[in-house]
Each structure stands twice: as structure tokens, then as C-alpha cells.
């Protein structure tokens, strides 16, 4: 038996990143880190940027998003609709070099940089809230998770979820990354050094191609009527590869919906699929 955690019900970016961004901003306000700041700079490949753009508007702070080259066009347009300043970089993925570049740009401009890749408030959002919510939802139907499958991006959500459930149930946790040489929006290979992945216990990491991720998204759309994003599709395909190895109740974390990835779906369908 498996359940999916549908994070596209979050209102700003329609993704799990609303949890990350809200917690980072609230903690920054409590500490006084962004009091009087006129602009926030952040490296992002999508959902964090959209969420930050939306919530920066609520707070009356400007926002500049630094994007890697493969960022979907829909994400760029949505950021501009929200009034964000969009900077396209030459980086192929968000690695430590790109993160450091944005940190330095923020320093020179006297802007704030929340740095989702290093900020402990990212991890805390998922340890304190996302994981507990999953636990309470399962308890309400008399279940506990034997297995959780989630993508690895900043590693904030898989890290927080893994720590919470390992402490309570010794749940098996499977991470999902793109196959070597492939790109899937929202998840990254371990060579990018995701901070919290190396601080928690992850039982196994599964590699998925972008084609498999697209097929996973389309499969769920046609079987369940849910339009899920590519990292969610990757989670589906990873689960299929290991489900017989880990019996019991599984939870698949679906970080966002499919609307930002229409271009990828169009390319796939144009090939006659």
C-alpha cells in the first residue's frame, strides 16, 4: 500500500518549497536579518524562487532570482509576473560555485541572501512541520510509514523527513536523483553536495532519467487523474524499482504539480508517445 503526499496544495508556488521559504523568512524576521533590507537575492531553479517572489511581495521587499541555464521557460515567466528581477546565469546546475556567486552578489549589493542550500531553517521546516504532518495523517488512519521515497534537491525536505521518521519508527528512506548526465528540475546529483543528505541516514539512492520522470508523471495523470511535476514522476519510477524490496506502507513525496513542465511534456508527446 502506498500514499502520496501532495505538496502542490501549498498556495504560493504550488510546491513543497512554500514550507521552506515561509520558515526561512519568518526566522529571518525574528532574528532581524532582513529588517530594513530592500532586496533579497537567491539562487533557485524554480519553486523556491516563485515562493520567495510571492512572499517578498507580501512583505514589501524586492526579489532577484538567479537561475541556472536549464530553468523551464514557464518558471521564468511566472517569476516576472510576480515582479521578480530574473538573472539567467551560465551555470548548468546550482552547485557550490553558483551558490557562492549569488552570496557574493548579495554582499556587494547589500542585499539579503537566505541561501536555501545552507540555511538550517530549510531543514527545520520539514523536520518540524512536513514530517509531523505526514505522521499525523497516517496515524489518523491507523498507519505508520515503513518506507518514504523523496527527491534530493537542497536535501532539506528529505533530510528533515528522514531524521523525524528514523527517530520514531526507523522508517526506510529512499532518495531520488537524476541519472548521470541527465537533468530533472528540482532534484540534483550528489556531486552538488546537498548539505543535509550527508547528515542523516538515507538507505538507498535511485537514479532516474528525465524520460523516466516524464513517463512517471504521465502515468499518474492517466491512472490517478493527478497532474504532478517531473521530480514527482521521478519518485514514482524510483518506487517502482524498489517496491518489492521494501514491503509495507509507503509514502511518496510529490513536491509540485505538472503545469510548469508543459514544455517537457510537449517534447515527449511530439515524439509520438
Long-range contacts (C-beta under 8 A, 24 or more apart in sequence): 1-143, 1-248, 1-249, 1-250, 2-239, 2-243, 2-249, 2-250, 2-251, 2-252, 3-138, 3-143, 3-249, 3-250, 3-251, 3-252, 4-226, 4-232, 4-251, 4-252, 4-253, 4-254, 5-130, 5-134, 5-251, 5-252, 5-253, 5-254, 6-226, 6-254, 7-253, 7-254, 7-255, 7-256, 8-228, 8-229, 8-254, 8-255, 8-256, 8-257, 12-50, 12-51, 12-54, 12-55, 13-46, 13-47, 13-48, 13-50, 13-51, 13-54, 13-256, 14-256, 14-257, 14-259, 15-46, 15-47, 15-50, 15-51, 15-229, 15-255, 15-256, 15-257, 16-47, 16-130, 16-157, 16-253, 16-255, 16-256, 17-47, 17-48, 17-50, 17-51, 17-255, 17-256, 18-51, 19-125, 19-126, 19-129, 19-130, 19-157, 20-48, 20-51, 20-116, 20-121, 20-122, 20-125, 20-126, 20-154, 20-156, 20-157, 21-48, 21-51, 21-52, 21-55, 21-114, 21-116, 22-51, 22-55, 22-125, 23-121, 23-122, 23-124, 23-125, 23-129, 24-114, 24-116, 24-119, 24-121, 24-122, 24-125, 25-52, 25-55, 25-59, 25-114, 27-121, 27-124, 28-112, 28-114, 28-121, 33-112, 34-59, 34-61, 34-112, 37-61, 37-111, 37-112, 38-62, 38-111, 39-63, 39-64, 39-109, 39-111, 39-112, 40-64, 40-111, 40-112, 40-113, 40-114, 41-66, 41-102, 41-105, 41-106, 41-109, 41-111, 41-112, 41-113, 42-66, 42-102, 42-113, 42-114, 42-115, 42-116, 43-94, 43-98, 43-99, 43-101, 43-102, 43-115, 43-116, 43-117, 44-94, 44-116, 45-70, 45-71, 45-75, 45-93, 45-94, 45-185, 45-186, 46-71, 46-72, 46-75, 46-185, 46-186, 46-260, 47-186, 47-255, 47-256, 48-116, 49-75, 49-79, 49-84, 50-75, 50-78, 50-79, 50-82, 52-84, 52-114, 53-79, 53-82, 53-83, 53-84, 54-82, 56-84, 57-82, 57-83, 61-112, 64-111, 66-98, 66-101, 66-102, 66-105, 68-92, 68-93, 68-94, 68-98, 70-183, 70-185, 71-185, 72-185, 72-260, 72-261, 72-263, 72-264, 73-263, 74-259, 74-260, 74-261, 74-262, 74-263, 75-185, 75-260, 78-260, 92-183, 93-183, 93-188, 93-192, 94-188, 94-192, 95-191, 95-192, 95-193, 96-192, 96-193, 116-154, 116-156, 117-154, 117-194, 117-195, 118-195, 122-154, 122-156, 122-196, 123-156, 123-159, 123-160, 123-195, 123-196, 124-160, 125-156, 125-160, 126-156, 126-157, 126-159, 126-160, 126-161, 126-164, 127-159, 127-160, 127-161, 127-163, 127-164, 128-160, 130-157, 130-160, 130-161, 131-160, 131-161, 131-163, 131-164, 131-165, 132-164, 134-161, 134-251, 135-164, 135-165, 135-168, 138-249, 138-251, 143-249, 144-169, 144-171, 144-249, 145-169, 145-171, 145-249, 145-250, 145-251, 146-171, 146-172, 146-246, 146-247, 146-248, 146-249, 146-250, 147-171, 147-172, 147-173, 147-174, 147-246, 147-248, 147-249, 147-250, 147-251, 148-172, 148-173, 148-174, 148-250, 148-251, 148-252, 148-253, 149-173, 149-174, 149-176, 149-235, 149-238, 149-239, 149-242, 149-250, 149-251, 149-252, 149-253, 150-174, 150-175, 150-176, 150-235, 150-252, 150-253, 151-175, 151-176, 151-177, 151-184, 151-186, 151-187, 151-231, 151-232, 151-234, 151-235, 151-253, 151-255, 152-176, 152-177, 152-187, 152-188, 152-190, 152-194, 152-197, 152-205, 153-186, 153-187, 153-188, 153-194, 153-231, 154-194, 154-195, 154-196, 155-194, 155-195, 155-196, 155-197, 156-196, 157-253, 157-255, 158-196, 158-197, 158-200, 158-202, 158-253, 159-195, 159-196, 159-197, 159-199, 159-200, 160-196, 161-253, 162-200, 162-201, 162-202, 163-200, 166-200, 166-201, 172-203, 172-204, 172-246, 173-200, 173-201, 173-202, 173-203, 174-202, 174-203, 174-204, 174-205, 174-206, 174-238, 174-239, 174-242, 174-246, 175-202, 175-204, 175-205, 175-206, 176-205, 176-206, 176-208, 176-231, 176-234, 176-235, 176-238, 177-205, 177-206, 177-207, 177-208, 178-207, 178-208, 178-209, 178-210, 178-234, 179-207, 179-208, 179-209, 180-207, 182-208, 182-209, 182-210, 183-210, 184-208, 184-210, 184-213, 184-230, 184-231, 184-234, 185-229, 185-230, 185-231, 185-260, 185-261, 186-229, 186-230, 186-231, 186-255, 186-256, 187-231, 187-234, 204-242, 206-238, 206-241, 206-242, 208-234, 208-237, 208-238, 210-264, 211-268, 212-237, 213-237, 214-264, 214-265, 214-268, 215-268, 216-240, 217-258, 217-261, 217-265, 218-265, 218-268, 218-273, 221-258, 226-254, 227-257, 227-258, 227-259, 228-254, 228-256, 228-257, 228-258, 229-254, 229-255, 229-256, 229-257, 229-258, 229-260, 229-261, 230-258, 230-261, 230-264, 231-255, 231-256, 232-256
